[in-house]
Amino acid sequence: MNNKFTILREKYQRIIYKSYEITNSEDSIKLNYIFEIPGLDIFNHSITIPKENLKNNNINQSLLKSMVFRLGLVELINYYKCVCPKIIEIEAGYIDKYEEDWFKKLYYNGLGEFFYVNGINVDENKLFKFEINGLKLEIGELNYQGNGNLIPVGGGKDSCVTLELLKDCDNTCFVVNDKQVDHDCIGDIKSCFVKRVKDNKLNGLNKQGYLDGHTPYSAMLAFLSYLIAYLCNRKYVVLSNEGSAEEPTIIGTNINHQYSKTYEFEKDFDEYTKKVFKIDIEYFSFLRPIKEIQIAYLFSKFKKYHKIFRSCNVNSKYEPWLWCNSCAKCLFIFIILRAFMNKEEVTEIFGENLLNKKELENHFLELIGKSKTKPFECVGTIDEVNYAMNRIIMNDDSYLSNLYREKYFEKTDIDLTKLYYENNLDNEFLNIIKDALNK
């Protein structure tokens, strides 16, 4: 057990979700959250939603508050992880036993990578308990009839594929902190660009040695996108999470870097929203039925995105228009695209041949399943990487350095036209994917 974990949660035994505030101005809706770790600090967290392209003129204020309050329970994770206190005290509102259990599962599984990397071994039931001191909010009767799609866009190949395949639908795009997203990916689709600002004190605490690590960002995105869909009067929240996210990062365990992108979380969230918010907004991933390698196959055909998409998390905060060409994510994207694109096309995207760089060997071994763990990145399955490497070798192994040519690749059979994974898509969306794969 990490001794720092034990010491910090003894010293700082609770975190308090003190309040949230919704401020309306002419141009935007601003959400402000206050969290406190007594004896350590008070944190201010904000989200600003521009009113342009919001079109729901019949907002139920109690439902809006309910959504904003619960979004705060997910944002709290960013501050909770600093010291992992034993008690989460909620002054800002009320949740019942069902919700307590729901959020405990999210925290525990969403922080699985964080626990693993920090050497923390703790039972789910002993991680923390809730103390609820806030008032229950009654929503009352609701009359909501949304239409069309809200599509969260992160600027990577997955959301580009979703945008392209659904381009003839009634869409609104939703982007959080749009620095990484080239606006040419979105084109002239009406969009909502949200600004999300974590308290900078977190950076200071990280530098001082407090606990730090991965949090379930996609869970926050789920609650925020649901809220935006309501404000935009949309019926569907259409994610771009693929079925490959199901494979654990630590093989043989439930530890998954992409937990909040899994079908398990998707089902949990869909059940939660129907039970708690009680309105007809459907949350699902459009790409859930297929694998990363199939998304790469589709993306290889959509040349207009090839120079403007980005998936590198290393450079995302600093130079998002560049690939770092040193991380596992860059190498993974390079490999699966090279399986379907010629070497000149892929090298033009990245600026160099990543299958000729010895310094990427450890990442490569992780990707093909020759290491204890997969990379702690949003990457596809081991089988998919081996499949891609076999295609590359079959087509042109002269492109590989001796390092990569001499590795043994498992023979993997993947039918690019097949739907592989359980999903929540209705026939209209399923048929769009089927048609695209069979063209």
ZIKAPE-V36544 format. One line per field, one symbol per residue. ss: DSSP state (A for helix, B for strand, O for the rest). phi: phi as a letter, one per 30 degrees, with the letter a starting at -180 (. if undefined). psi: psi as a letter, one per 40 degrees, with the letter a starting at -180 (. if undefined). A space follows every 10 residues. Layout:
# ZIKAPE-V36544
ss = ???
phi = ???
psi = ???
This chain:
# ZIKAPE-V36544
ss = OOAAAAAAAA AOOBBBBBBB BBBBOOOBBB BBBBBBBOOO BBBBBBBBBB OOOOOOOOOO AAAAAAAAAA AAAAAOAAAA OOOOOOBBBB OOOOOOAAAA AAAAAAAAAA OAAAAAAOOO OOOAAAAOBB BBOOOOOOOO OOOOOOOOBB BBOOOOAAAA AAAAAOOOOO BBBBBBOAAA OOAAAOOOOO BBBBBBBOOO AAAAAAAOOO OOOOOOAAAA AAAAAAAAAA AOOOOBBBBO OOAAAAOOOB OOOOOOOOAA AOAAAAAAAA AAAAAAOOOO OBBBBOOOOO OAAAAAAAAO OOAAAOOOOO OOOOOOOOOO OOOOOOOAAA AAAAAAAAOO OOAAAAAAAA OOOAAAOAAA AAAAAAAOOO OOBOOOOOOO OAAAAAAAAA AAAAAAAAAO OAAAAOOOOO OOOOOOOOOO OOOOOOAAAA AAAAAAAOO
phi = .dddeddddd dcdbbcddab bcccbdcacc cbcbcbceic acccbbbccd deidbdcbdd dddedddded eddddeeece debhddbccc cdabbcdede ddddddeddd cededdddic bbdedcdabd bcbccdcddi dbbbbdaicc cdbcjddddd deeddcdccd bbcbbchded cdddddicdd bbcccbbddd deddddddjd dbldbdedde dddddddded dcicccccdb dcdddddddc eibcdbeced cddedededd dddddccibc cccacdcedb ceddddeddd dcddcdcbdb bdddcddcbd dccdhbcdde dddedddddb bddddddddc iadddbcddc eddddddcic bdbdddbdbd ddeddddddd dddddadddc deeddddccd dbcbddcccc ceacdddedd dddedddcd
psi = hhdddddded dgeihhgdii hhhhadeihh hhihihhhec ihhhhihhhi ehehehefhh dddddddddd dddddddddd edefiehhhh eeahiadddd dddddddddd eddddddefh hiideediii hheiihhhda iighgiiaih hhheeidddd dddddedeih ihihhhgede hhedddbehi ihhhhhhihe dddddddeei iiahigdddd dddddddddd defidhhgif hideedhidh heaehhdfde eidddddddd dddddddfig hhhihdedei iddddddddd egdeedeeii ehddededge eihdfeiddd ddddddddde iiddddddde eiheffhdee dddddddeff idiiigigia iddddddddd dddddgeeei iddddeihhh hhhhheeihd iiifiidddd ddddddde.
